[in-house]
């Protein structure tokens, strides 16, 4: 697909243009992909600055670039667009290049620390059940109807995101549900998109390795709502103490949901058992197959979203009762001797506490809880002792293990986690850095008949990131193999 560069820069504030317009057939910000016909975006990143790769892209035949600083020297015939923000320009150019697909879709984004993947997956399945053609953009996977496209980021970069939306539109999708990460807001990946609605789930400590302060993290989430147009709806969880903050500066139509506070969409938990939730939702009683208070919030949010998008209340309630959890989110696995394993992506203190409290609430008196948990390397180290403290507080036994150590020493991560274990809890905590060994030990040696083993932190992931290499590793497969040998 080739377009004249002049058509790509609508609604973009250009500081300076140097050179004549050209035909553009390819967009990229990775210098290795630059070639003749490419428009290369020089992005100042946290690790490297794309401007330093300009000589390389020139050598590869690229003669059109978006920059924040025009270089002192360049080959003759190179077209430069100097802008204030390369990320912002890239997002808007990408939208223009692909025909602004978001304007022709019912695009709904959800942001928050926990619940994003479950909520977008449930929305995708709900609207499919209601007869719509849908797209899904999530941490686990991207989907166009039943076609699966592997996901590499919670929210794709602006180029891949707009290409994906264009593909969804061309495939007949009318509704798209996507996770919006705080990184995506700050890095302008969603800039220029036309959202029909936005949902806020909750916010707790996470990603402080990137945002540095909790206040900056909150502002990043809020930035999504601040940018919404009048035609969109903004739906927030009023039970979260920052829920109302998200709506302070938005131009969108404001709505709320909750269990505790008075809200536009309200639910009451009538029963929370192993077979699911009994809810009074918006004045109607339904049985849902999902478990736990955190899933009650997810269900209210997706119900409210469906109503705000014009769906019929009775049909929505019927479809809600048939929905199942997202992969790696409170997934139950049953083994011999009535042992049960629960696999959950809980990798933040709040998520881990929610899952453990849920297990506490639904277990029978004789059932003990054994928790296998780790913390990722090269991420917020401050949450490591907190995670260990919570695991010990709500479990009968704890196995501290590796998550994705990345470029850190797993034993040092475990040292930092163990600092959160009190003297009173030391006797019920062991550490096994090998994650497979830790899961096997928890199921075969620590768990007795009827016990529940929570394997937390990785959920849907099918790899373990060690020293920059992704090794095949699937918690569910390890559990299944271990159950077969019990």
C-alpha positions as CSV (number, residue, x, y, z in Angstrom):
1,X,0.0,0.0,0.0
2,X,1.7,3.2,-1.2
3,X,0.6,6.7,-0.3
4,X,2.0,10.2,-0.8
5,X,3.6,11.5,2.4
6,X,1.5,14.6,2.2
7,X,-1.6,12.6,2.9
8,X,-0.2,11.0,6.0
9,X,0.4,14.2,8.1
10,X,-3.1,15.4,8.5
11,X,-3.7,16.8,12.1
12,X,0.0,16.7,12.9
13,X,1.9,19.8,14.1
14,X,5.1,19.8,12.0
15,X,7.8,22.0,13.3
16,X,9.8,22.0,10.1
17,X,9.8,20.0,6.8
18,X,13.0,19.6,4.8
19,X,12.8,18.0,1.4
20,X,10.0,17.1,-1.1
21,X,7.1,14.7,-0.5
22,X,7.6,11.1,-1.5
23,X,5.6,7.9,-1.9
24,X,5.5,5.9,1.3
25,X,4.9,2.1,1.2
26,X,6.1,1.1,4.7
27,X,6.2,2.5,8.2
28,X,8.8,1.5,10.8
29,X,10.6,2.6,14.0
30,X,13.0,-0.3,14.0
31,X,16.0,0.7,12.0
32,X,16.6,-2.9,10.9
33,X,13.3,-2.8,9.0
34,X,14.0,0.5,7.1
35,X,14.3,0.3,3.3
36,X,13.5,2.2,0.2
37,X,9.9,3.5,0.5
38,X,9.9,3.4,4.3
39,X,9.0,6.3,6.5
40,X,11.2,5.8,9.6
41,X,10.3,7.3,13.0
42,X,13.2,8.2,15.2
43,X,11.9,7.5,18.7
44,X,13.9,8.7,21.8
45,X,13.5,5.6,24.0
46,X,14.4,4.8,27.6
47,X,17.3,2.6,26.5
48,X,18.4,3.9,23.1
49,X,17.6,6.9,20.9
50,X,16.3,6.2,17.4
51,X,18.1,9.3,16.1
52,X,21.4,7.5,16.4
53,X,20.4,4.9,13.8
54,X,19.7,7.5,11.1
55,X,23.0,6.7,9.2
56,X,22.0,3.1,9.2
57,X,18.5,3.7,7.7
58,X,20.0,6.0,5.0
59,X,22.4,3.2,4.1
60,X,19.5,0.8,3.7
61,X,17.8,3.1,1.2
62,X,15.3,4.9,3.4
63,X,14.8,8.5,2.4
64,X,11.9,9.7,4.6
65,X,12.2,10.2,8.3
66,X,10.2,11.7,11.2
67,X,12.6,13.2,13.8
68,X,12.6,15.5,16.8
69,X,16.0,16.7,15.8
70,X,17.2,17.1,12.2
71,X,20.7,15.8,11.8
72,X,23.6,17.9,10.7
73,X,24.3,15.8,7.7
74,X,22.2,13.5,5.5
75,X,22.3,12.2,2.0
76,X,20.8,14.3,-0.7
77,X,17.1,13.8,-1.3
78,X,16.1,12.8,2.2
79,X,12.7,14.0,3.4
80,X,12.5,15.1,7.1
81,X,9.5,15.9,9.2
82,X,10.6,17.5,12.4
83,X,8.0,17.2,15.2
84,X,7.8,17.8,18.9
85,X,6.9,14.3,19.8
86,X,7.9,11.4,17.5
87,X,5.7,8.9,19.4
88,X,2.6,11.1,19.0
89,X,3.4,11.7,15.3
90,X,3.9,8.0,14.7
91,X,0.5,7.1,16.2
92,X,-1.4,9.7,14.1
93,X,0.5,8.9,10.9
94,X,-0.2,5.2,11.5
95,X,-3.9,5.9,11.9
96,X,-4.0,8.0,8.7
97,X,-2.0,5.4,6.8
98,X,-4.5,2.6,7.6
99,X,-7.5,4.8,6.9
100,X,-8.3,5.7,10.6
101,X,-9.9,2.3,11.3
102,X,-10.8,3.1,14.9
103,X,-13.4,5.7,13.7
104,X,-15.4,2.9,12.1
105,X,-15.3,0.5,15.1
106,X,-16.9,0.4,18.5
107,X,-13.6,0.5,20.2
108,X,-13.6,0.0,24.0
109,X,-10.5,0.2,26.1
110,X,-10.0,-1.0,29.7
111,X,-7.2,0.2,32.0
112,X,-6.3,-0.6,35.6
113,X,-3.8,-2.7,37.5
114,X,-5.9,-5.9,37.7
115,X,-8.8,-7.4,35.8
116,X,-7.9,-6.0,32.3
117,X,-7.4,-9.3,30.6
118,X,-10.4,-11.0,32.2
119,X,-12.7,-8.1,31.4
120,X,-11.7,-7.7,27.7
121,X,-11.9,-11.4,27.2
122,X,-15.3,-11.6,28.8
123,X,-16.5,-8.6,26.7
124,X,-15.2,-10.3,23.5
125,X,-17.0,-13.6,24.3
126,X,-20.2,-11.7,25.5
127,X,-20.5,-9.7,22.3
128,X,-19.8,-12.7,20.2
129,X,-22.6,-14.5,22.0
130,X,-24.8,-11.5,21.3
131,X,-24.3,-11.9,17.6
132,X,-21.5,-9.4,16.8
133,X,-18.2,-9.9,15.0
134,X,-15.5,-8.9,17.4
135,X,-11.8,-8.2,17.8
136,X,-9.7,-8.7,21.0
137,X,-6.4,-7.1,22.0
138,X,-5.1,-8.5,25.2
139,X,-2.0,-9.6,27.2
140,X,-2.8,-13.2,26.4
141,X,-3.6,-13.0,22.7
142,X,-5.1,-10.9,20.0
143,X,-8.1,-12.3,18.1
144,X,-10.1,-11.4,15.0
145,X,-13.2,-13.5,15.6
146,X,-11.7,-17.0,15.9
147,X,-8.3,-16.2,14.3
148,X,-5.6,-15.9,16.9
149,X,-2.7,-13.5,16.5
150,X,0.1,-13.9,19.2
151,X,0.4,-10.9,21.6
152,X,3.9,-9.5,22.5
153,X,2.7,-6.6,24.6
154,X,-0.4,-5.7,26.6
155,X,-1.0,-2.9,24.1
156,X,0.8,-3.2,20.7
157,X,2.9,-0.4,19.4
158,X,1.0,2.3,17.4
159,X,2.0,0.8,14.0
160,X,1.0,-2.8,14.8
161,X,-2.1,-1.6,16.7
162,X,-3.5,0.4,13.7
163,X,-2.6,-2.4,11.3
164,X,-4.5,-4.8,13.6
165,X,-7.5,-2.5,13.8
166,X,-7.5,-2.2,10.0
167,X,-7.4,-6.0,9.7
168,X,-10.3,-6.3,12.2
169,X,-12.4,-3.8,10.2
170,X,-11.6,-5.5,6.9
171,X,-12.7,-8.8,8.5
172,X,-16.1,-7.4,9.3
173,X,-15.6,-6.7,13.0
174,X,-17.9,-4.1,14.5
175,X,-16.7,-4.2,18.1
176,X,-13.1,-4.3,19.5
177,X,-12.2,-4.7,23.1
178,X,-8.6,-3.9,24.2
179,X,-6.4,-3.6,27.2
180,X,-4.8,-0.2,27.6
181,X,-1.6,-0.3,29.6
182,X,-0.1,2.7,31.4
183,X,3.0,2.3,29.2
184,X,0.7,2.6,26.1
185,X,-0.7,5.9,27.4
186,X,2.7,7.4,28.3
187,X,4.3,6.2,25.0
188,X,1.4,7.5,23.0
189,X,0.6,4.1,21.4
190,X,-3.2,4.9,21.6
191,X,-2.8,8.5,20.5
192,X,-5.3,9.4,17.7
193,X,-7.5,6.4,18.2
194,X,-11.3,7.0,18.4
195,X,-12.6,5.2,21.5
196,X,-16.3,4.6,22.0
197,X,-15.8,3.9,25.7
198,X,-13.2,3.5,28.4
199,X,-13.3,1.4,31.7
200,X,-11.3,1.8,34.8
201,X,-11.0,-1.3,37.0
202,X,-8.7,-0.5,39.9
203,X,-5.2,0.7,40.7
204,X,-2.6,-0.7,43.1
205,X,1.2,-0.7,43.1
206,X,2.7,-2.0,39.8
207,X,5.2,-0.9,37.1
208,X,7.1,1.5,39.4
209,X,10.3,0.4,37.6
210,X,8.8,2.4,34.6
211,X,6.7,5.1,36.2
212,X,9.1,5.6,39.3
213,X,6.3,6.9,41.5
214,X,2.7,5.7,42.3
215,X,1.4,9.2,41.5
216,X,2.9,9.1,38.0
217,X,1.3,5.7,37.5
218,X,-2.1,7.1,38.5
219,X,-1.6,10.0,36.1
220,X,-0.8,7.7,33.3
221,X,-4.1,5.8,33.8
222,X,-6.0,9.0,34.1
223,X,-4.5,10.3,30.9
224,X,-6.5,7.7,29.0
225,X,-9.7,9.3,30.3
226,X,-8.6,12.9,29.9
227,X,-8.2,12.3,26.2
228,X,-11.7,10.8,25.6
229,X,-14.1,12.8,23.4
230,X,-17.7,13.9,24.3
231,X,-19.1,11.1,22.2
232,X,-17.5,8.4,24.4
233,X,-18.5,7.0,27.7
234,X,-16.2,6.8,30.7
235,X,-17.0,4.0,33.2
236,X,-15.2,3.8,36.5
237,X,-15.1,1.6,39.6
238,X,-16.3,3.8,42.5
239,X,-15.2,1.3,45.1
240,X,-11.6,2.0,44.2
241,X,-10.5,5.2,46.1
242,X,-9.0,6.6,42.8
243,X,-12.1,5.7,40.7
244,X,-13.6,9.1,40.9
245,X,-10.3,10.7,40.1
246,X,-10.3,9.1,36.6
247,X,-13.4,11.1,35.7
248,X,-12.3,14.5,36.9
249,X,-11.2,16.0,33.6
250,X,-12.8,13.8,31.0
251,X,-15.1,15.2,28.4
252,X,-16.8,11.8,28.0
253,X,-20.2,10.8,29.5
254,X,-19.5,9.7,33.1
255,X,-20.8,6.4,34.6
256,X,-19.9,4.4,37.6
257,X,-20.1,0.8,38.9
258,X,-19.5,-0.8,42.3
259,X,-20.6,-3.2,45.1
260,X,-20.0,-1.0,48.1
261,X,-20.7,2.6,46.9
262,X,-23.8,3.9,45.4
263,X,-23.2,3.7,41.6
264,X,-25.0,3.8,38.3
265,X,-24.5,0.0,37.9
266,X,-24.5,-1.9,41.2
267,X,-24.2,-5.5,42.3
268,X,-24.6,-7.5,45.5
269,X,-22.8,-10.8,46.1
270,X,-25.4,-13.3,47.3
271,X,-23.1,-16.3,47.3
272,X,-19.4,-17.0,46.4
273,X,-18.7,-20.7,46.1
274,X,-16.5,-23.1,44.1
275,X,-19.2,-23.4,41.5
276,X,-19.4,-19.7,40.9
277,X,-21.0,-16.4,42.0
278,X,-24.7,-15.7,42.7
279,X,-25.2,-12.0,42.0
280,X,-27.9,-9.5,42.3
281,X,-26.9,-7.4,39.3
282,X,-28.8,-4.2,38.4
283,X,-31.9,-5.6,40.2
284,X,-31.7,-9.1,38.6
285,X,-30.3,-12.3,40.1
286,X,-27.9,-14.3,38.0
287,X,-25.5,-17.2,38.5
288,X,-22.1,-16.7,37.0
289,X,-19.4,-19.4,36.5
290,X,-16.7,-17.1,37.7
291,X,-15.5,-17.0,41.3
292,X,-14.5,-14.3,43.7
293,X,-15.3,-10.7,44.5
294,X,-12.7,-9.5,42.0
295,X,-14.7,-11.3,39.3
296,X,-17.9,-9.7,40.6
297,X,-16.4,-6.4,39.7
298,X,-15.4,-7.6,36.3
299,X,-18.9,-8.8,35.6
300,X,-20.5,-5.5,36.6
301,X,-18.1,-3.6,34.4
302,X,-18.8,-5.8,31.3
303,X,-22.6,-5.7,32.0
304,X,-22.5,-1.9,32.2
305,X,-20.4,-1.7,29.1
306,X,-22.9,-3.8,27.1
307,X,-25.8,-1.7,28.3
308,X,-23.9,1.5,27.4
309,X,-23.3,0.1,23.9
310,X,-27.0,-0.4,23.5
311,X,-27.5,-4.1,24.1
312,X,-30.7,-5.5,25.4
313,X,-30.6,-6.1,29.2
314,X,-32.3,-9.5,29.3
315,X,-30.0,-10.9,26.5
316,X,-26.9,-9.6,28.3
317,X,-27.8,-11.2,31.6
318,X,-28.5,-14.6,29.9
319,X,-25.2,-14.4,28.1
320,X,-23.3,-13.4,31.2
321,X,-24.2,-16.5,33.0
322,X,-22.5,-18.7,30.4
323,X,-19.2,-16.9,30.4
324,X,-16.0,-18.7,31.6
325,X,-12.8,-17.2,32.9
326,X,-9.9,-16.0,30.8
327,X,-6.8,-18.3,30.4
328,X,-4.6,-18.3,33.4
329,X,-7.1,-16.4,35.5
330,X,-8.2,-18.5,38.5
331,X,-8.1,-21.6,36.4
332,X,-8.9,-24.7,38.4
333,X,-7.2,-28.1,37.8
334,X,-8.2,-31.2,39.7
335,X,-5.9,-34.1,40.5
336,X,-5.9,-37.4,42.5
337,X,-6.5,-37.5,46.2
338,X,-8.9,-34.5,45.7
339,X,-6.0,-32.2,45.4
340,X,-6.7,-29.0,43.5
341,X,-4.4,-26.5,41.8
342,X,-5.4,-23.0,40.9
343,X,-3.3,-21.1,38.3
344,X,-3.5,-17.4,38.4
345,X,-1.6,-14.5,36.8
346,X,-1.5,-12.6,40.1
347,X,1.8,-10.8,40.0
348,X,1.0,-7.7,42.1
349,X,0.4,-7.6,45.8
350,X,-3.3,-6.6,45.4
351,X,-4.0,-9.4,42.9
352,X,-2.3,-12.0,45.0
353,X,-4.2,-10.9,48.1
354,X,-7.5,-11.0,46.2
355,X,-6.9,-14.5,44.9
356,X,-5.8,-15.8,48.3
357,X,-8.8,-14.2,50.1
358,X,-11.1,-15.8,47.5
359,X,-9.6,-19.2,48.1
360,X,-10.0,-18.6,51.9
361,X,-13.6,-17.8,51.4
362,X,-14.5,-20.8,49.2
363,X,-12.4,-23.5,50.8
364,X,-13.7,-26.1,53.3
365,X,-12.3,-26.1,56.8
366,X,-10.1,-29.1,56.2
367,X,-8.5,-27.7,53.1
368,X,-5.1,-26.1,53.5
369,X,-3.7,-23.5,51.1
370,X,-0.2,-24.0,49.7
371,X,1.1,-21.1,47.6
372,X,3.8,-21.2,45.0
373,X,4.9,-17.6,44.1
374,X,7.8,-15.6,42.8
375,X,8.5,-12.1,41.5
376,X,9.8,-11.0,38.1
377,X,13.3,-9.8,37.6
378,X,14.2,-6.3,36.4
379,X,10.9,-5.0,37.6
380,X,9.7,-3.1,40.7
381,X,11.7,-4.7,43.5
382,X,9.8,-2.9,46.2
383,X,6.8,-5.3,45.9
384,X,8.9,-8.4,46.5
385,X,8.8,-8.5,50.3
386,X,5.1,-7.4,50.2
387,X,4.2,-10.4,48.0
388,X,5.9,-12.8,50.3
389,X,4.2,-11.2,53.4
390,X,0.8,-11.7,51.8
391,X,1.5,-15.3,50.7
392,X,2.5,-16.2,54.2
393,X,-0.4,-14.3,55.8
394,X,-3.1,-16.1,53.8
395,X,-1.5,-19.6,53.2
396,X,-0.7,-22.6,55.4
397,X,2.5,-23.2,53.5
398,X,4.5,-21.1,51.0
399,X,7.1,-22.0,48.4
400,X,9.0,-19.0,47.2
401,X,10.3,-19.6,43.7
402,X,11.4,-17.9,40.4
403,X,8.9,-16.1,38.1
404,X,10.7,-14.6,35.1
405,X,14.1,-13.7,36.6
406,X,15.2,-12.0,33.3
407,X,18.7,-10.6,33.9
408,X,18.6,-10.9,37.7
409,X,20.0,-13.6,40.0
410,X,16.9,-15.7,41.1
411,X,18.4,-16.2,44.5
412,X,18.8,-12.5,45.1
413,X,15.2,-12.0,44.2
414,X,14.2,-14.7,46.7
415,X,16.4,-13.0,49.3
416,X,14.4,-9.8,48.8
417,X,11.1,-11.7,49.0
418,X,12.2,-13.5,52.1
419,X,12.8,-10.2,53.9
420,X,9.0,-9.9,54.0
421,X,8.6,-13.1,56.0
422,X,8.1,-12.6,59.8
423,X,9.9,-14.7,62.4
424,X,6.5,-16.3,63.2
425,X,5.9,-17.4,59.6
426,X,9.4,-18.7,58.8
427,X,8.6,-22.3,59.6
428,X,5.9,-22.5,56.9
429,X,8.0,-21.0,54.1
430,X,10.6,-22.7,51.9
431,X,12.4,-21.5,48.9
432,X,13.1,-23.4,45.7
433,X,14.4,-21.3,42.9
434,X,13.7,-23.9,40.2
435,X,10.0,-23.2,39.4
436,X,9.3,-26.7,38.1
437,X,10.8,-28.3,41.2
438,X,8.8,-25.9,43.4
439,X,5.5,-26.8,41.8
440,X,6.3,-30.5,42.0
441,X,7.3,-30.2,45.6
442,X,4.1,-28.3,46.5
443,X,1.8,-30.9,44.9
444,X,3.6,-34.1,45.7
445,X,5.2,-33.4,49.1
446,X,3.4,-30.5,50.8
447,X,-0.2,-30.9,49.7
448,X,-2.3,-33.5,51.5
449,X,-5.6,-35.0,50.3
450,X,-8.1,-32.2,49.5
451,X,-5.6,-29.4,49.7
452,X,-5.5,-26.4,47.3
453,X,-2.2,-25.4,45.6
454,X,-2.1,-21.9,44.2
455,X,0.5,-21.4,41.5
456,X,0.7,-17.6,41.1
457,X,2.4,-15.1,38.9
458,X,2.6,-16.4,35.4
459,X,-0.9,-17.6,34.5
460,X,-1.3,-17.9,30.7
461,X,2.4,-17.5,30.0
462,X,4.1,-20.5,28.3
463,X,7.7,-19.4,28.8
464,X,10.2,-18.4,31.4
465,X,12.5,-15.5,30.7
466,X,16.0,-16.2,31.9
467,X,19.0,-14.1,30.8
468,X,17.1,-12.8,27.7
469,X,16.1,-16.2,26.5
470,X,12.5,-17.4,26.6
471,X,12.5,-21.1,27.7
472,X,9.4,-23.2,27.2
473,X,7.5,-23.3,30.5
474,X,3.9,-23.7,31.3
475,X,2.6,-23.8,34.9
476,X,-0.5,-25.7,33.7
477,X,1.5,-28.3,31.9
478,X,3.8,-28.9,34.9
479,X,0.8,-29.3,37.2
480,X,-0.9,-31.7,34.7
481,X,2.3,-33.8,34.5
482,X,2.7,-33.8,38.3
483,X,-0.9,-34.8,38.9
484,X,-0.4,-37.8,36.5
485,X,2.4,-39.0,38.8
486,X,0.8,-38.5,42.2
